[in-house]
C-alpha cells in the first residue's frame, strides 16, 4: 500500500492535499513524518535560518485562513474531514438537507484550492460560477 505524504513545500492546496492536511490540522508546529522503508525518522543536520516548525505552521495557517474565508461551509469541511462526522449526521446537526451539506462542502474545498481565491470573496466566487444560493 502506498502512503500519501507531502512536504510543506510541496503543498499547492489541491483537493487531495487539503483533505490530507485536515487529518492533522490540530498539530501545531508539527508535520506528519514521511514513512520510509528504512525506518529512520530523524531530522537532517542542515542549518536553516528559521525553526524546523515554521514551514508547517505557515502551511496550516494558510489552510485555516482559506477555510475561515468560506464561513460556515469551512466549518462543515472541518467537521466532515477532521472530526470525521458523516454528511448525514452533519445534515441533522445543522438542520440542512443532505445534498446541501455535500454541495457546501464541495464548494468550500474548491474555493480553498482555487487560484482566484485572493481576488474574490467566497460569495463573489460562488456568484461568478453561478452556484450561489442564499443560506
Beta strands, then each sheet from edge to edge (+ up, - down):
end
